[in-house]
Amino acid sequence: MIELEHLGKVYRENGGELSTVALTDVTFSIQKGEFVAIMGPSGSGKSTLLHILDFLDRPTSGAYRFMGRDTSTLTDIELAHLRNKEMGFVFQAFNLLSRASVHENVELPLMYAPIPQFRRQELVERAVRAVGLEEKIQSPAANLSGGQKQRVAIARALVNDPSIIFADEPTGNLDSKSGGQIMEILQGLNDAGRTIILVTHETYTARYAGRLIALRDGGVERDEPITDRNKGNGLFK
C-alpha cells in the first residue's frame, strides 16, 4: 500500500541559504492490513513523515508510491482527491465542531462527495455504530466526554470507508482508561482488515500495533515486528 525509497525532506529558509534536514534516507513499505506504530523523540521527524504520508507535504528526494502510484507525478488536486477517498484521520485534539451534533460531525467528509442524503444517513449511522455511540448520535459534541469525542473522530474517519487510517497521538488528551478504549477500537478495526498507521510517543498505545518503526534524527533507527514475546523485553526503550 505504501512504499518509501530513500525518502528525504529538507526545509530551506532565507532563499535557500539556511536548511534543516527533517528526514534522510527513509526506506520502508507498509502492506494492506498492517497496524504500524511510528515512534521517536521530539525532532525525530515523526510529524514530517506523517505529513508526507498523508499528502500534506512532499519529499525533496526519494520516492513515495501510494497504492502503486508514484505520488510525484500527481497534482495537488489529484492528491487531495486521493486523500479524501482513501484516507481517514484521527487527531489528538479531536477537531470536532463543538456545537454540531455527533451526526453532523461524522457526516462532514461526505459533504464533498456526490452522495444522496439517504445514503449519507446510512453511512453515518453505520460509522457511529462501529464506535458504539448510537445513543449519542444527536448530542452536541460539546456535551461528550473526551473519550466519546475521540470515538466520534474515529467514526468520522471511517465514514468514507477509507483504505487507511492515520491516528496522530489519538490518546494524547485522554486518561489511560479512555485511551485504552480508543486503542481497542483501532485494534478492532485492524482485526477487520483496516490498515492503521499510529504516530505516538506513548509505549502503551504502540503495544497495540503489530510493527514498530522507530525514528531518530530523521532516519529509521529500528523497524521490528511487535509480538507478545518482545512487548516487555525492551523493544520500546
Backbone hydrogen bonds, N-H to C=O, Kabsch-Sander energy under -0.5 kcal/mol:
donor,donor_aa,acceptor,acceptor_aa,energy
2,I,30,I,-2.2
3,E,65,R,-2.3
4,L,28,F,-3.0
5,E,63,A,-2.4
7,L,26,V,-2.7
8,G,61,S,-2.2
9,K,23,L,-2.0
11,Y,20,T,-2.9
13,E,18,L,-3.0
16,G,13,E,-0.7
17,E,13,E,-0.5
17,E,14,N,-1.2
18,L,13,E,-2.1
20,T,11,Y,-2.8
22,A,9,K,-2.7
22,A,20,T,-0.7
23,L,9,K,-1.7
24,T,218,G,-2.8
26,V,7,L,-2.4
27,T,25,D,-0.6
28,F,4,L,-1.1
30,I,2,I,-2.5
34,E,31,Q,-1.8
36,V,196,I,-2.6
37,A,211,R,-3.0
38,I,198,L,-3.6
39,M,37,A,-0.6
39,M,213,I,-2.2
44,S,41,P,-1.9
49,L,45,G,-2.6
50,L,46,K,-2.5
51,H,47,S,-2.5
52,I,48,T,-1.7
53,L,49,L,-2.7
54,D,50,L,-2.4
55,F,52,I,-1.4
56,L,51,H,-2.0
57,D,51,H,-1.8
60,T,8,G,-2.2
61,S,8,G,-1.6
63,A,5,E,-2.1
65,R,3,E,-2.7
66,F,69,R,-2.4
67,M,1,M,-3.6
67,M,65,R,-0.5
69,R,66,F,-1.9
71,T,64,Y,-2.5
71,T,69,R,-0.8
73,T,70,D,-1.7
74,L,71,T,-1.3
79,L,75,T,-2.5
80,A,76,D,-2.3
81,H,77,I,-2.2
82,L,78,E,-2.4
83,R,79,L,-2.7
84,N,80,A,-2.3
85,K,81,H,-1.9
86,E,82,L,-2.8
87,M,83,R,-1.6
88,G,164,I,-2.2
90,V,166,F,-2.5
92,Q,168,D,-0.8
94,F,91,F,-1.2
95,N,93,A,-2.6
98,S,96,L,-0.8
100,A,97,L,-0.9
102,V,136,K,-0.5
102,V,139,S,-1.8
103,H,137,I,-2.5
105,N,101,S,-2.5
106,V,102,V,-2.5
107,E,103,H,-1.9
108,L,104,E,-0.8
108,L,105,N,-0.6
110,L,107,E,-1.8
111,M,107,E,-0.6
111,M,108,L,-1.7
112,Y,109,P,-0.7
113,A,110,L,-1.6
115,I,113,A,-2.4
120,R,116,P,-2.2
121,Q,117,Q,-2.3
122,E,118,F,-1.6
123,L,119,R,-2.4
124,V,120,R,-2.9
125,E,121,Q,-2.4
126,R,122,E,-2.2
127,A,123,L,-2.2
128,V,124,V,-2.6
129,R,125,E,-2.2
130,A,126,R,-1.7
131,V,127,A,-0.7
131,V,128,V,-0.8
132,G,129,R,-1.4
133,L,128,V,-2.0
136,K,133,L,-1.8
137,I,134,E,-1.3
139,S,136,K,-1.8
141,A,100,A,-2.6
142,A,98,S,-2.3
143,N,140,P,-1.6
144,L,141,A,-1.8
149,K,145,S,-2.5
150,Q,146,G,-2.0
151,R,147,G,-1.5
152,V,148,Q,-2.1
153,A,149,K,-2.1
154,I,150,Q,-2.0
155,A,151,R,-2.5
156,R,152,V,-2.6
157,A,153,A,-1.9
158,L,154,I,-1.6
159,V,155,A,-1.4
161,D,158,L,-2.9
163,S,86,E,-1.1
164,I,86,E,-1.9
165,I,195,T,-2.6
166,F,88,G,-2.9
167,A,165,I,-0.6
167,A,197,I,-2.9
168,D,90,V,-2.9
168,D,166,F,-0.6
169,E,167,A,-0.8
169,E,199,V,-3.2
172,G,169,E,-1.6
174,L,171,T,-1.8
179,G,175,D,-3.0
180,G,176,S,-2.2
181,Q,177,K,-1.8
182,I,178,S,-2.1
183,M,179,G,-2.3
184,E,180,G,-2.0
185,I,181,Q,-1.7
186,L,182,I,-2.2
187,Q,183,M,-2.6
188,G,184,E,-2.3
189,L,185,I,-2.2
190,N,186,L,-2.1
191,D,187,Q,-2.6
192,A,188,G,-1.3
193,G,190,N,-2.0
194,R,189,L,-2.4
195,T,163,S,-1.1
196,I,34,E,-2.4
197,I,165,I,-2.7
198,L,36,V,-3.3
198,L,196,I,-0.5
199,V,167,A,-2.9
199,V,197,I,-0.5
200,T,38,I,-2.0
200,T,198,L,-0.6
203,T,201,H,-0.6
205,T,202,E,-0.5
206,A,202,E,-1.8
207,R,203,T,-1.6
208,Y,205,T,-1.7
209,A,206,A,-1.8
210,G,35,F,-2.7
211,R,35,F,-1.0
212,L,224,E,-3.3
213,I,37,A,-3.0
214,A,212,L,-0.6
214,A,222,R,-2.4
215,L,39,M,-3.0
215,L,213,I,-0.5
216,R,219,G,-2.4
218,G,44,S,-1.6
219,G,216,R,-1.8
221,E,214,A,-2.9
221,E,219,G,-0.7
222,R,214,A,-1.6
224,E,212,L,-2.4
226,I,210,G,-2.1
227,T,225,P,-0.6
230,N,227,T,-0.6
231,K,227,T,-1.0
233,N,230,N,-0.9
235,L,230,N,-0.8
237,K,234,G,-1.4
